[in-house]
């Protein structure tokens, strides 16, 4: 009996393993999104973990545990503190909106006549106002659906928390285990590839932080200029939420709009509704400036990609796959380019890494001078005459 498998047997076994992995991956495809989300969260927290390690001279696992559980405690305490405030503010906003809709209903009580077709805007406003009065009314079927969706969402949240903890604490061991699967001769290349890809993701994270700071400063200046109460906090929230494409800026501007409708401006003598329209108009201008120029410019420089490609990639990912895909599409594309450069160099027989590039040949003139210097005979030593 042969001690080693033949080459066809090895290829057949490899094909079976790949087919099995594809089958299992297809069956568990719904797990990919929460796992990717957990990986993104662990990646965002990685600089904080590294800072904790250096500051307190801890190992990776201890630093990850500190960051993870402190962040988890903050996530639990914040809703406990903020929910009562948000409920009270939401009730006040709802009452103000209902009063504003009532005034608009009285103003539009007479139907408009456009081309012989009457349009009852007052009736439409009345229906919307009535819907605000009972936002939690539902049928038994919708209640059952709500419970089912909530239970499923809770399970996904637990998976994300567990996977995030694993990635933060055990990623180094998991990475080394994956590298050891490859033959020993290829492991140095894999480690260098991982180092390059990690540099791409860290550069992307620095670009995101730069974008957050610029967005925060811009919104603080604009909100302060128009006299919006709480402009400092609202600007900081706008910068923090800008890390989430589209949804984050919309949420931050929703808070600014609520403040504008409730408080008005410090110095602009206009109605609160008009002031709210000013806030929305400024948001549209700023967010289009960010999406069309600022975000592609900053993130494109961070991952060394063309601004047009960055803009199209983010929009396409947002349309076809959602917010999570729009957040990671750029470093994924940049990582794919790193891998493609490596494969292309290997296929063409070129050195794939900078440290393997041979020294450039000397120009012909320098080479001839050097060869002449080597071939020239050494000068004979000068004999000193002895003095008599």
Buried (B, 14 or more C-beta within 10 A) or exposed (E): EEEEEEEEEEEEEEEEEEEEEEEEEEEEEEEEBBBBBBBBBBBBBBBBBBEBBEEEEBEBBBBBBBBBEEBEEEEEEEEEEEEEEEEEBEEEBEEBBBEBBEEBBEEBEEEEEEEEEEEEBBEEBBEEBEEEEEEEEEEEEEEEEEEEEEEEEEEBEEBBBEBBBBBBBBBEEEBEEEBEEEEEEEBEBBEBBBEBBBEBBBBBBEBBBBBBEBBBBBBBEBBBEBBBBBBEEBBBBBBBBBBBBBEBBEEBBEBBBBBBBBBBBEEEEEEBBEBBBBBBEBBEEBBEEBBEEBBBBBBBBBBEBEBEBBBEBBBEBBEEEEEBBBBBBBBBBBBEBBEEBBEEBEEEEEEBBEEEEEEEEEEEEEEEEEEEEEEEEEEEEEEEEEEE
